[in-house]
Amino acid sequence: MIPLLARRYIYRYLLLAFVLPIVARLSLTAGMRIERRKGRRTVVSRVLTGLGRFSRRRVEKAAHKGAIDDKAVARTRS
């Protein structure tokens, strides 16, 4: 049972650590190129840049989830 649980968490970590940043970068790049080519924002470029920004926020949130917030620690000590 434990190896099955560990495998699930390893896959989730790999997804967040490798796949999601690549998807974010590719979608942001594609959205910006479409905007540059058309000269204005289109529905497709908005969706792609929105997806890229959302993915980037999720990656940053996952990266900082385990970090200790120094201000929170200082508040609990005083």
Phi, psi and omega in degrees: 000319182296318178299327178293318178293318180297320180298319180297317180289327177294317178297319179296318178296316179298322178297312181290325186278329187240312188284314184296319176297326178292317178298318179298314182295315182295318181290321176297316180297315180296318179297318179293322179294321178296317178298318180294319182291317182280335182086000178204169178280136176244173179298317181295317181293323177296317180295315181294316179291324176296318177297318179296317179293319178298315180297319179296319178297320180295320179295315180295321179295319179292325180290326183265001183295322182272351182284148179270131178276117184296323180293321179294321179294319179295323179292324182286335180282329183271000000 
